[in-house]
Every structure is written in structure tokens, then in C-alpha cells.
């Protein structure tokens, strides 16, 4: 070796210089090329697939507060006969048969002093002459003076009076289509939370009609009703009934996600559309319609419901797993 080095000193020096330069020069371009050629494991491919599906799912769904979502469920039940309504909504929300009416489905959520009250009102039924008359009154701007309105707002007040220990902040009055008007009036009069779903209330020019209403021997102020802070109108983009609400009411949430534009006007107006495209902010722990189930990652049988939230967390964790994280887990487990 020494003889070889003595005979070819310059050649060895050049080789040493070449090695030094190769090991010290930036390799950004080469690393990208090498990374692109790396063969991915089956688990990595599955993680990427789950992540892509989650992203696609998120683009086609709109997140709402749990109270809004439960109000949506309640409005769907309000369309049913009282004897056919669900005794429970999601997350232990219990039907109050004794105070509910044909038009209103009442539910209570929670225990002891921490309770929430949901008064959910159905909209127009095409088989009901009464509802058709009320729709005509909406167009004529005479709905406030209607005996139907006086009757329904009186019912809302009497229902609220049955739960004196529930504070105003925990009361949610909601209505679909025609009945969003009653939800707006009821929440304003009682100073509670109110939600309207594809509401027709935008057809009202309330400030020119009346600034007050007489109910149960009491006069209630309706001044500046359309700007009531605690009422929020939710509408599906393209719904013709609630088209004007975004210019009339103060708080309007427009739901426009992937898939909405493919629906017909009738489908866009339906309460079922809200449940199809909206999901609760926090997946309800006993929900049959929470994120994980809608994402078809769980079997649809009811025996899978209790573990649904856990399954969703596992799937989410899988999409966020990194090689470093896996290595740390292995080291941690080896210590045990």
C-alpha cells in the first residue's frame, strides 16, 4: 500500500478530494429523487388513502355546533306524528311528550341543574290547509296579525314556562321554512337562542308592520326584530325559499359545500339535506350520524354505536402517524 501511495501520490490525493466533496456537498436534488423512488409500505399507502378520504369528506360537509345539530334532528322529528317521534335524540336528548304538540317536538338534554331545552317546530306540510293559509299570509306580510301566529307563540311561551329552572342561555327554539318565523318571534320574545333552517322569515318586512305583539295579556316589543343577536338563520345555497334572508336578517350562515349544487330546489329546501351535509362540531358520543359513521368507516349496526367516537380518533391518529412517532412508540414499549 505504501509503495502504491508513493507511486501514485497525486491520484490518491485526487480520490480523497473527490470523496470529501461528495460527502460534504448539498444533496437536496438527489434526496428528492431518492425519495420519489422509495417504495411505500402497505401501511403508508393505507394511511395516505384514509387521509385523502377524510379530506374529501371534510370538503363535502359543514360543521355546526352540537346545539344546532340537535335542533336539526328535532325539526325532522317535529314533522312526524307525536306518537311516532323518537324518544331519544343523540347524546341522551329525551323527548318531552307531555308538553309537545302536533307542530312542536320538545326535547331536554342533560341532568340535574345542567339542562338544555330544545323546542323544534315543523314547517309547511302540503297536506295541511292551515299551513298553506299561513304561507299565503307570509307573502301578504300579514303573518304577525294571524291567529295562527298568536296561537303558536303562546304555545312556545307555555312550553318554556314548564321548565323554569333552565336558564335562557340553554334554551334553543328552532324552526324549518315557515316555522323559522315562529322561532325568530319566540326567541326574541323570550330572549333565548333561536335557529331558522331555510326560513321564509326574509319575506317579512317586520319593521313596517308592527313593533310589538299582544300575547296572553302581555305586550311584547318586536322593535328591530330582524337584527336579534341570538337568532341565526341557516340556509342551503340555492334554496329559493330562504333566498332573501341573507339580505334581511343579521346572522345568516350559508351552507355551500361539495354536492349541494347537484340537488334540485326541492331537495335543497328539505330538512333532510341539512342532516346530509352538516355534522356536529364534536361527534356526539352515541350518534348514529356522527363523522365516523357518515364516513362509512364503521358498520351501521347499532351495536357499534358506543365505540364510534373511539374508532374515529383511531382513524384520525393513523393519518397523522410519522416514522419518528412510530420509532418513539417502539422505544417506549421496549422499556415496558
Buried (B, 14 or more C-beta within 10 A) or exposed (E): EEEEEEEEEEEEEEEEEEEEEEEEEEEEEEEEEEEEEEEEEEEEEEBEEBBEBBEEBBEEBBEBBBBBBBBBBBBBBBBEEBEEBBEEBBBEBBBBEEBBBEBBBBBBBBEEEEBBBBBBBBBBEEEBEEBBEBBEBBEEBBBBEBEBBBEBBEBBBEBBEEBEEBEEEBBBBBBBBBBBBBBBBBBBBBEBBBBBBBBBBBBBEBEEBEEEBEBEEEEBEBEEBBEBEBBBBBBBBBBEBBBBBBEBBEBBEBBEBEEBEEBEEEBBBBBEBBBBBBBBEBBBBBBBBBBBBBBEBBEEEEEBBEEBBEBBEEBBEBBEEEEEEEEEEEEEEEEE
